[in-house]
Amino acid sequence: MPESLGAIDASWLTEALSSTGLNVEIDSFRCDRIGQGVAFLGALARLSVTYRNGDGPISFVVKIPPSNQGALAVGRLLNVWVREARFYRDLASQLPDAVSVPRCWYQAIDGERSVIVLDDLAPAETRDQVVGATDGEANAAVEALARFQAHWWGQDASGQVKWMPGIDRPNTGIGLATSMAANIDRFVDRFGHLLSDETTDWTRRFIPHVPAWLTELASHPMTVAHADYRLGNLLFGPHGQVHMIDWQTAMRTGGATDLAFFTTTSISIESRRRNEAELLDRYINTLRESGVARSDLAHVRDDYAESILWWMAMLSNNLANIDAPDEKSTALFDSMLTRMHTAASDHDLGRVIDRLERR
């Protein structure tokens, strides 16, 4: 398994592709880094190939763990590289045609590490998350999310998804709350200047209640969630297709957590305020059109709002230790946090913490 992008050579790529039935021999390839400043838990490159024998795609995307030590620590904690490889190995082929993810040509797991070789979906491309999604892009992203989640809605932790982490696993909430409590001061030191005292206090007060809140969320119908559903992890095709990428954090949880993360990190504050109610309706309606029973959606609106607190706590945990290597990364982190904490204020989420503290 290559330790770095530079360690990939034509012989390794030939062997990897041949092992999955693509009868080719690679003569050479050009390796171009992609995703810098937006991909933090993986190192990605586009491999533009020339064949000595056989015929295949003109390019692939390869992904391996990053070299950044902070990102490696977070990735090991969350087991992200194995999760993504197993998603492509076990689940991607089960998705309905209405859901688009890249074809995986090769995946391998070695302990905590993995390598995946994917279809290059160009000319589909990401959008600038700092700028934020247009209204049309937001609508398309929300519909794509609902169609994906509907396929797994209400399934228990058996069969195809029994290996996947879930919020209903024993000690998950306790472990996360312990990590959050250990990292919150470092997070505030780094990012507190962006945030209001009120929402920072809400984050601190929510952390001890994470186990109880997750237990409550797990009592509602769960699904497979992307768990990093944001504009930087979506590719938009020339004819409006939405392709979902980066499955490192896939998990079983409440579906509304994905929606909350998207609307509070990937849309400008003004656009969210204008369109939030419509996007929530669009999400629920698409789930119903995709076969989810109305009775299984009773808690979605409350779960959506409360999930903003969950993401505030999760980002305080994750961003405390991930360095921003350049100005693009800094701008992305800053925009995500500012938008999310503003959304918490707009929803007056202190009331949720008051309820949790009264228990």
Contacts in CASP RR format, 6 or more apart in sequence:
PFRMAT RR
TARGET T0000
AUTHOR 0000-0000-0000
METHOD contacts of the structure
MODEL  1
MPESLGAIDASWLTEALSSTGLNVEIDSFRCDRIGQGVAFLGALARLSVT
YRNGDGPISFVVKIPPSNQGALAVGRLLNVWVREARFYRDLASQLPDAVS
VPRCWYQAIDGERSVIVLDDLAPAETRDQVVGATDGEANAAVEALARFQA
HWWGQDASGQVKWMPGIDRPNTGIGLATSMAANIDRFVDRFGHLLSDETT
DWTRRFIPHVPAWLTELASHPMTVAHADYRLGNLLFGPHGQVHMIDWQTA
MRTGGATDLAFFTTTSISIESRRRNEAELLDRYINTLRESGVARSDLAHV
RDDYAESILWWMAMLSNNLANIDAPDEKSTALFDSMLTRMHTAASDHDLG
RVIDRLERR
1 64 0 8 1.000
1 108 0 8 1.000
1 110 0 8 1.000
1 113 0 8 1.000
1 114 0 8 1.000
1 115 0 8 1.000
2 8 0 8 1.000
2 12 0 8 1.000
2 64 0 8 1.000
2 115 0 8 1.000
3 64 0 8 1.000
4 43 0 8 1.000
4 64 0 8 1.000
4 67 0 8 1.000
5 31 0 8 1.000
5 33 0 8 1.000
5 43 0 8 1.000
5 45 0 8 1.000
5 62 0 8 1.000
5 64 0 8 1.000
6 31 0 8 1.000
8 31 0 8 1.000
8 45 0 8 1.000
8 47 0 8 1.000
8 62 0 8 1.000
10 26 0 8 1.000
10 27 0 8 1.000
10 28 0 8 1.000
10 29 0 8 1.000
11 26 0 8 1.000
13 26 0 8 1.000
13 29 0 8 1.000
13 47 0 8 1.000
13 49 0 8 1.000
13 60 0 8 1.000
13 117 0 8 1.000
14 24 0 8 1.000
14 25 0 8 1.000
14 26 0 8 1.000
16 105 0 8 1.000
16 106 0 8 1.000
16 108 0 8 1.000
16 115 0 8 1.000
16 117 0 8 1.000
17 24 0 8 1.000
17 26 0 8 1.000
17 105 0 8 1.000
17 106 0 8 1.000
17 117 0 8 1.000
18 24 0 8 1.000
19 106 0 8 1.000
20 105 0 8 1.000
20 106 0 8 1.000
22 56 0 8 1.000
22 105 0 8 1.000
23 54 0 8 1.000
24 51 0 8 1.000
24 53 0 8 1.000
24 54 0 8 1.000
24 55 0 8 1.000
24 56 0 8 1.000
25 51 0 8 1.000
25 52 0 8 1.000
25 53 0 8 1.000
25 54 0 8 1.000
26 49 0 8 1.000
26 50 0 8 1.000
26 51 0 8 1.000
26 52 0 8 1.000
27 50 0 8 1.000
27 51 0 8 1.000
27 52 0 8 1.000
28 49 0 8 1.000
28 50 0 8 1.000
29 47 0 8 1.000
29 48 0 8 1.000
29 49 0 8 1.000
29 50 0 8 1.000
30 47 0 8 1.000
30 48 0 8 1.000
31 45 0 8 1.000
31 46 0 8 1.000
31 47 0 8 1.000
32 45 0 8 1.000
32 46 0 8 1.000
32 48 0 8 1.000
33 43 0 8 1.000
33 44 0 8 1.000
33 45 0 8 1.000
34 44 0 8 1.000
34 45 0 8 1.000
34 46 0 8 1.000
34 61 0 8 1.000
35 44 0 8 1.000
36 325 0 8 1.000
36 326 0 8 1.000
36 328 0 8 1.000
37 325 0 8 1.000
37 326 0 8 1.000
37 328 0 8 1.000
37 329 0 8 1.000
37 332 0 8 1.000
38 126 0 8 1.000
38 129 0 8 1.000
38 232 0 8 1.000
38 328 0 8 1.000
38 329 0 8 1.000
38 332 0 8 1.000
39 66 0 8 1.000
39 246 0 8 1.000
40 66 0 8 1.000
40 68 0 8 1.000
40 71 0 8 1.000
40 322 0 8 1.000
40 329 0 8 1.000
41 65 0 8 1.000
41 66 0 8 1.000
41 71 0 8 1.000
41 74 0 8 1.000
41 75 0 8 1.000
41 80 0 8 1.000
41 81 0 8 1.000
41 248 0 8 1.000
42 63 0 8 1.000
42 64 0 8 1.000
42 65 0 8 1.000
42 66 0 8 1.000
42 71 0 8 1.000
42 81 0 8 1.000
42 248 0 8 1.000
43 63 0 8 1.000
43 64 0 8 1.000
43 65 0 8 1.000
43 66 0 8 1.000
43 67 0 8 1.000
44 61 0 8 1.000
44 62 0 8 1.000
44 63 0 8 1.000
45 61 0 8 1.000
45 62 0 8 1.000
46 59 0 8 1.000
46 60 0 8 1.000
46 61 0 8 1.000
46 120 0 8 1.000
46 122 0 8 1.000
47 59 0 8 1.000
47 60 0 8 1.000
47 61 0 8 1.000
47 62 0 8 1.000
48 58 0 8 1.000
48 59 0 8 1.000
49 56 0 8 1.000
49 57 0 8 1.000
49 58 0 8 1.000
49 59 0 8 1.000
49 60 0 8 1.000
57 105 0 8 1.000
57 119 0 8 1.000
57 120 0 8 1.000
58 120 0 8 1.000
59 120 0 8 1.000
59 122 0 8 1.000
60 105 0 8 1.000
60 117 0 8 1.000
60 118 0 8 1.000
60 119 0 8 1.000
60 120 0 8 1.000
61 102 0 8 1.000
61 117 0 8 1.000
61 118 0 8 1.000
61 119 0 8 1.000
61 120 0 8 1.000
61 121 0 8 1.000
62 115 0 8 1.000
62 116 0 8 1.000
62 117 0 8 1.000
62 118 0 8 1.000
63 84 0 8 1.000
63 115 0 8 1.000
63 116 0 8 1.000
63 118 0 8 1.000
64 81 0 8 1.000
64 113 0 8 1.000
64 114 0 8 1.000
64 115 0 8 1.000
65 72 0 8 1.000
65 75 0 8 1.000
65 81 0 8 1.000
65 113 0 8 1.000
65 114 0 8 1.000
66 72 0 8 1.000
68 322 0 8 1.000
68 323 0 8 1.000
68 325 0 8 1.000
70 321 0 8 1.000
70 322 0 8 1.000
70 323 0 8 1.000
71 322 0 8 1.000
71 323 0 8 1.000
73 321 0 8 1.000
74 80 0 8 1.000
74 318 0 8 1.000
74 321 0 8 1.000
74 322 0 8 1.000
75 81 0 8 1.000
75 248 0 8 1.000
76 112 0 8 1.000
77 179 0 8 1.000
78 248 0 8 1.000
78 249 0 8 1.000
79 112 0 8 1.000
79 165 0 8 1.000
80 248 0 8 1.000
80 249 0 8 1.000
81 109 0 8 1.000
81 112 0 8 1.000
81 113 0 8 1.000
81 114 0 8 1.000
81 248 0 8 1.000
82 109 0 8 1.000
82 111 0 8 1.000
82 112 0 8 1.000
82 114 0 8 1.000
83 164 0 8 1.000
83 165 0 8 1.000
83 247 0 8 1.000
83 248 0 8 1.000
83 249 0 8 1.000
83 250 0 8 1.000
83 251 0 8 1.000
84 114 0 8 1.000
84 116 0 8 1.000
84 246 0 8 1.000
84 247 0 8 1.000
84 248 0 8 1.000
84 250 0 8 1.000
85 107 0 8 1.000
85 108 0 8 1.000
85 109 0 8 1.000
85 114 0 8 1.000
85 115 0 8 1.000
85 116 0 8 1.000
86 109 0 8 1.000
86 163 0 8 1.000
86 164 0 8 1.000
87 247 0 8 1.000
87 250 0 8 1.000
88 101 0 8 1.000
88 104 0 8 1.000
88 107 0 8 1.000
88 116 0 8 1.000
88 118 0 8 1.000
88 247 0 8 1.000
89 104 0 8 1.000
89 107 0 8 1.000
90 160 0 8 1.000
90 163 0 8 1.000
91 160 0 8 1.000
91 161 0 8 1.000
91 224 0 8 1.000
91 250 0 8 1.000
92 101 0 8 1.000
92 104 0 8 1.000
94 151 0 8 1.000
94 160 0 8 1.000
95 101 0 8 1.000
95 148 0 8 1.000
95 151 0 8 1.000
96 147 0 8 1.000
96 151 0 8 1.000
98 147 0 8 1.000
98 290 0 8 1.000
99 144 0 8 1.000
99 147 0 8 1.000
99 148 0 8 1.000
99 151 0 8 1.000
99 244 0 8 1.000
100 144 0 8 1.000
100 241 0 8 1.000
100 242 0 8 1.000
100 243 0 8 1.000
100 244 0 8 1.000
101 243 0 8 1.000
101 244 0 8 1.000
101 245 0 8 1.000
101 247 0 8 1.000
102 118 0 8 1.000
102 119 0 8 1.000
102 121 0 8 1.000
102 243 0 8 1.000
102 245 0 8 1.000
103 118 0 8 1.000
103 119 0 8 1.000
104 116 0 8 1.000
104 117 0 8 1.000
104 118 0 8 1.000
104 119 0 8 1.000
105 117 0 8 1.000
105 118 0 8 1.000
105 119 0 8 1.000
106 115 0 8 1.000
106 116 0 8 1.000
106 117 0 8 1.000
107 114 0 8 1.000
107 115 0 8 1.000
107 116 0 8 1.000
107 117 0 8 1.000
108 114 0 8 1.000
108 115 0 8 1.000
118 245 0 8 1.000
121 235 0 8 1.000
121 237 0 8 1.000
121 243 0 8 1.000
121 245 0 8 1.000
123 237 0 8 1.000
123 238 0 8 1.000
124 235 0 8 1.000
124 236 0 8 1.000
124 237 0 8 1.000
124 238 0 8 1.000
124 241 0 8 1.000
124 243 0 8 1.000
125 235 0 8 1.000
125 236 0 8 1.000
125 237 0 8 1.000
126 231 0 8 1.000
126 232 0 8 1.000
126 233 0 8 1.000
126 234 0 8 1.000
126 235 0 8 1.000
126 236 0 8 1.000
127 133 0 8 1.000
127 137 0 8 1.000
127 231 0 8 1.000
127 232 0 8 1.000
127 234 0 8 1.000
127 236 0 8 1.000
128 231 0 8 1.000
129 230 0 8 1.000
129 231 0 8 1.000
129 232 0 8 1.000
129 265 0 8 1.000
129 266 0 8 1.000
129 332 0 8 1.000
129 335 0 8 1.000
129 336 0 8 1.000
130 328 0 8 1.000
130 331 0 8 1.000
130 332 0 8 1.000
130 335 0 8 1.000
131 268 0 8 1.000
132 231 0 8 1.000
132 266 0 8 1.000
132 267 0 8 1.000
132 268 0 8 1.000
132 271 0 8 1.000
133 141 0 8 1.000
133 231 0 8 1.000
133 266 0 8 1.000
133 267 0 8 1.000
133 271 0 8 1.000
135 271 0 8 1.000
135 275 0 8 1.000
137 231 0 8 1.000
137 236 0 8 1.000
138 262 0 8 1.000
138 263 0 8 1.000
138 266 0 8 1.000
138 267 0 8 1.000
138 271 0 8 1.000
138 275 0 8 1.000
138 279 0 8 1.000
139 279 0 8 1.000
139 282 0 8 1.000
140 236 0 8 1.000
140 240 0 8 1.000
140 242 0 8 1.000
141 229 0 8 1.000
141 231 0 8 1.000
141 234 0 8 1.000
141 242 0 8 1.000
141 262 0 8 1.000
141 266 0 8 1.000
142 259 0 8 1.000
142 262 0 8 1.000
142 279 0 8 1.000
142 282 0 8 1.000
142 283 0 8 1.000
142 286 0 8 1.000
143 242 0 8 1.000
143 282 0 8 1.000
143 283 0 8 1.000
143 286 0 8 1.000
144 234 0 8 1.000
144 242 0 8 1.000
144 244 0 8 1.000
145 226 0 8 1.000
145 229 0 8 1.000
145 244 0 8 1.000
145 258 0 8 1.000
145 259 0 8 1.000
145 262 0 8 1.000
145 283 0 8 1.000
146 282 0 8 1.000
146 283 0 8 1.000
146 284 0 8 1.000
146 286 0 8 1.000
146 287 0 8 1.000
146 290 0 8 1.000
147 286 0 8 1.000
147 290 0 8 1.000
148 224 0 8 1.000
148 226 0 8 1.000
148 244 0 8 1.000
149 223 0 8 1.000
149 224 0 8 1.000
149 225 0 8 1.000
149 255 0 8 1.000
149 258 0 8 1.000
149 287 0 8 1.000
150 223 0 8 1.000
150 286 0 8 1.000
150 287 0 8 1.000
150 290 0 8 1.000
150 291 0 8 1.000
150 292 0 8 1.000
151 224 0 8 1.000
151 290 0 8 1.000
152 161 0 8 1.000
152 223 0 8 1.000
152 224 0 8 1.000
152 252 0 8 1.000
153 221 0 8 1.000
153 223 0 8 1.000
153 255 0 8 1.000
153 287 0 8 1.000
153 292 0 8 1.000
153 296 0 8 1.000
154 221 0 8 1.000
154 222 0 8 1.000
154 223 0 8 1.000
154 296 0 8 1.000
155 161 0 8 1.000
155 222 0 8 1.000
155 223 0 8 1.000
155 224 0 8 1.000
157 164 0 8 1.000
157 166 0 8 1.000
157 168 0 8 1.000
157 169 0 8 1.000
157 252 0 8 1.000
161 224 0 8 1.000
161 252 0 8 1.000
164 224 0 8 1.000
164 250 0 8 1.000
164 251 0 8 1.000
164 252 0 8 1.000
165 172 0 8 1.000
165 251 0 8 1.000
165 252 0 8 1.000
166 172 0 8 1.000
166 222 0 8 1.000
166 251 0 8 1.000
166 252 0 8 1.000
166 253 0 8 1.000
167 173 0 8 1.000
167 214 0 8 1.000
167 217 0 8 1.000
167 218 0 8 1.000
167 222 0 8 1.000
167 251 0 8 1.000
167 252 0 8 1.000
167 253 0 8 1.000
167 254 0 8 1.000
168 214 0 8 1.000
168 218 0 8 1.000
168 222 0 8 1.000
168 252 0 8 1.000
172 214 0 8 1.000
173 210 0 8 1.000
173 211 0 8 1.000
173 214 0 8 1.000
174 211 0 8 1.000
176 210 0 8 1.000
176 214 0 8 1.000
176 314 0 8 1.000
176 317 0 8 1.000
177 207 0 8 1.000
177 208 0 8 1.000
177 210 0 8 1.000
177 211 0 8 1.000
179 317 0 8 1.000
180 207 0 8 1.000
180 210 0 8 1.000
180 313 0 8 1.000
180 314 0 8 1.000
180 316 0 8 1.000
180 317 0 8 1.000
181 207 0 8 1.000
181 208 0 8 1.000
183 316 0 8 1.000
183 317 0 8 1.000
183 320 0 8 1.000
183 321 0 8 1.000
184 203 0 8 1.000
184 204 0 8 1.000
184 207 0 8 1.000
184 316 0 8 1.000
184 317 0 8 1.000
184 320 0 8 1.000
186 320 0 8 1.000
186 321 0 8 1.000
187 315 0 8 1.000
187 316 0 8 1.000
187 317 0 8 1.000
187 319 0 8 1.000
187 320 0 8 1.000
188 200 0 8 1.000
188 316 0 8 1.000
190 319 0 8 1.000
190 320 0 8 1.000
191 319 0 8 1.000
191 333 0 8 1.000
191 334 0 8 1.000
191 337 0 8 1.000
192 200 0 8 1.000
194 334 0 8 1.000
194 337 0 8 1.000
194 338 0 8 1.000
194 341 0 8 1.000
195 337 0 8 1.000
195 338 0 8 1.000
195 341 0 8 1.000
196 341 0 8 1.000
196 345 0 8 1.000
198 345 0 8 1.000
199 312 0 8 1.000
199 341 0 8 1.000
199 344 0 8 1.000
199 345 0 8 1.000
200 341 0 8 1.000
202 309 0 8 1.000
202 312 0 8 1.000
202 344 0 8 1.000
202 349 0 8 1.000
202 350 0 8 1.000
202 353 0 8 1.000
203 309 0 8 1.000
203 312 0 8 1.000
203 313 0 8 1.000
203 316 0 8 1.000
205 353 0 8 1.000
205 357 0 8 1.000
206 213 0 8 1.000
206 309 0 8 1.000
206 310 0 8 1.000
206 312 0 8 1.000
206 313 0 8 1.000
206 352 0 8 1.000
206 353 0 8 1.000
206 356 0 8 1.000
207 313 0 8 1.000
207 316 0 8 1.000
209 353 0 8 1.000
209 356 0 8 1.000
209 357 0 8 1.000
210 310 0 8 1.000
210 313 0 8 1.000
212 356 0 8 1.000
212 359 0 8 1.000
213 306 0 8 1.000
213 309 0 8 1.000
213 310 0 8 1.000
213 356 0 8 1.000
217 253 0 8 1.000
217 254 0 8 1.000
217 257 0 8 1.000
217 303 0 8 1.000
217 306 0 8 1.000
218 253 0 8 1.000
218 254 0 8 1.000
220 254 0 8 1.000
220 299 0 8 1.000
220 303 0 8 1.000
221 254 0 8 1.000
221 296 0 8 1.000
222 252 0 8 1.000
222 253 0 8 1.000
222 254 0 8 1.000
222 255 0 8 1.000
223 252 0 8 1.000
223 253 0 8 1.000
223 254 0 8 1.000
223 255 0 8 1.000
224 250 0 8 1.000
224 251 0 8 1.000
224 252 0 8 1.000
225 250 0 8 1.000
225 251 0 8 1.000
225 252 0 8 1.000
225 253 0 8 1.000
225 254 0 8 1.000
225 255 0 8 1.000
225 257 0 8 1.000
225 258 0 8 1.000
226 233 0 8 1.000
226 244 0 8 1.000
226 246 0 8 1.000
226 247 0 8 1.000
226 249 0 8 1.000
226 250 0 8 1.000
226 258 0 8 1.000
227 249 0 8 1.000
227 250 0 8 1.000
227 251 0 8 1.000
227 253 0 8 1.000
227 257 0 8 1.000
227 258 0 8 1.000
227 261 0 8 1.000
228 246 0 8 1.000
228 248 0 8 1.000
228 249 0 8 1.000
228 261 0 8 1.000
229 244 0 8 1.000
229 258 0 8 1.000
229 259 0 8 1.000
229 261 0 8 1.000
229 262 0 8 1.000
230 261 0 8 1.000
230 262 0 8 1.000
230 265 0 8 1.000
230 266 0 8 1.000
230 336 0 8 1.000
231 262 0 8 1.000
231 265 0 8 1.000
231 266 0 8 1.000
232 246 0 8 1.000
232 266 0 8 1.000
233 244 0 8 1.000
233 245 0 8 1.000
233 246 0 8 1.000
234 242 0 8 1.000
234 243 0 8 1.000
234 244 0 8 1.000
234 245 0 8 1.000
235 242 0 8 1.000
235 243 0 8 1.000
235 245 0 8 1.000
236 242 0 8 1.000
236 243 0 8 1.000
237 243 0 8 1.000
254 303 0 8 1.000
254 307 0 8 1.000
255 300 0 8 1.000
255 303 0 8 1.000
256 283 0 8 1.000
256 300 0 8 1.000
256 301 0 8 1.000
256 303 0 8 1.000
256 304 0 8 1.000
256 307 0 8 1.000
257 303 0 8 1.000
257 307 0 8 1.000
257 310 0 8 1.000
257 311 0 8 1.000
259 279 0 8 1.000
259 280 0 8 1.000
259 283 0 8 1.000
259 304 0 8 1.000
259 307 0 8 1.000
260 304 0 8 1.000
260 305 0 8 1.000
260 307 0 8 1.000
260 308 0 8 1.000
260 310 0 8 1.000
260 311 0 8 1.000
261 307 0 8 1.000
261 311 0 8 1.000
263 272 0 8 1.000
263 276 0 8 1.000
263 279 0 8 1.000
263 343 0 8 1.000
264 272 0 8 1.000
264 308 0 8 1.000
264 311 0 8 1.000
264 336 0 8 1.000
264 339 0 8 1.000
264 340 0 8 1.000
264 343 0 8 1.000
265 311 0 8 1.000
265 335 0 8 1.000
265 336 0 8 1.000
265 339 0 8 1.000
265 340 0 8 1.000
267 275 0 8 1.000
267 339 0 8 1.000
268 339 0 8 1.000
269 338 0 8 1.000
269 339 0 8 1.000
269 342 0 8 1.000
269 343 0 8 1.000
272 339 0 8 1.000
272 343 0 8 1.000
273 346 0 8 1.000
280 300 0 8 1.000
280 301 0 8 1.000
280 304 0 8 1.000
283 300 0 8 1.000
284 297 0 8 1.000
284 300 0 8 1.000
284 301 0 8 1.000
287 297 0 8 1.000
287 300 0 8 1.000
288 294 0 8 1.000
288 297 0 8 1.000
305 347 0 8 1.000
305 349 0 8 1.000
305 352 0 8 1.000
306 349 0 8 1.000
306 352 0 8 1.000
308 340 0 8 1.000
308 343 0 8 1.000
308 344 0 8 1.000
308 347 0 8 1.000
308 349 0 8 1.000
309 344 0 8 1.000
309 349 0 8 1.000
309 352 0 8 1.000
309 353 0 8 1.000
311 340 0 8 1.000
312 340 0 8 1.000
312 341 0 8 1.000
312 344 0 8 1.000
315 336 0 8 1.000
315 337 0 8 1.000
315 340 0 8 1.000
319 333 0 8 1.000
319 337 0 8 1.000
324 330 0 8 1.000
324 332 0 8 1.000
324 333 0 8 1.000
344 350 0 8 1.000
END
